[in-house]
Every structure is written in structure tokens, then in C-alpha cells.
Amino acid sequence: MALAARSAKTLNVEYVTDPVAIAEAGIMATPALLVNGKVVSQGKVLTESEIEELL
């Protein structure tokens, strides 16, 4: 969340725990990160710099 607060981009951050929603997104491993509806990372805890690169 700190990264979102510092970002010059407009970000919408959602914490999803619903297993059905997670499966519908095609996520097979958590944690996961979606950017513009596309899964860009799953099954790995990312560092802030890795997240910045994916955004």
C-alpha cells in the first residue's frame, strides 16, 4: 500500500480472499498480482521494486 501512495499513477488496490474469484481470474497459486486484469505474477512474494517494474 505504501507503494501505491507514492506512485504517480492512479492505482486501484484490492485484497481478494474469495476462492471463487481467485479461480475465475485463472490464479493457481497465491499471492498473485493482476495489472489491468492480467495476471503478471503468482506464487511469489514480490519486493517493492519488482512490483514497480510490473506496474
JOHU-V72210 format. One record per backbone hydrogen bond with DSSP energy under -1.0 kcal/mol. NH is the residue of the N-H (numbers start at 1). CO is the residue of the C=O. If there is no record, write none. Layout:
BEGIN
nh	co
NH	CO
NH	CO
END
This chain:
BEGIN
nh	co
5	1
6	2
7	3
22	18
23	19
24	20
25	21
26	23
27	22
33	41
35	38
38	35
40	33
41	33
43	31
51	47
52	48
53	49
54	50
55	51
END
